[in-house]
Amino acid sequence: MRDRDLKGRFIKGHKKAGGFAKGSKHREESKIRISESLEGSFGIKSRRWRGNNAGYVAKHLWIVKHYGKANKCQNVECGFDKPKRFEWASITDKPTRKRNDYIMLCCSCHRKYDMGLIGITLEEVSL
Ligand SMILES: [Zn+2]
């Protein structure tokens, strides 16, 4: 598209206006990008800890980040001989960052525990 009106004249300021519109659009995008990165930050995520699924994931990611992957099942009555996968399980409903509020369970024990099918007798571990 040419920067001319119907009579073939150049339209003054057209380019500038277009440039400005592009500029403000760019600023909008920057704003969105910044708020997204803020949401991904630890502080905002922590406010979402409400015992819902998102909160569970946030807590799980936090514990893995700080204490590494779960590598054993602390349920002394774990029926699995050699479970292959282990997960952190929260033993409180509160948003907490204490190591003692989490236990390591194999997948099977974790599912049963979350469903309320089993109580967990914890194996003592050095923390
Ligand atoms: Zn287990």
Residues whose N, C-alpha, C, O or C-beta is under 5 A from the ligand:
A	BS01	ZN	C73 N75 C78 L105 C106 C109
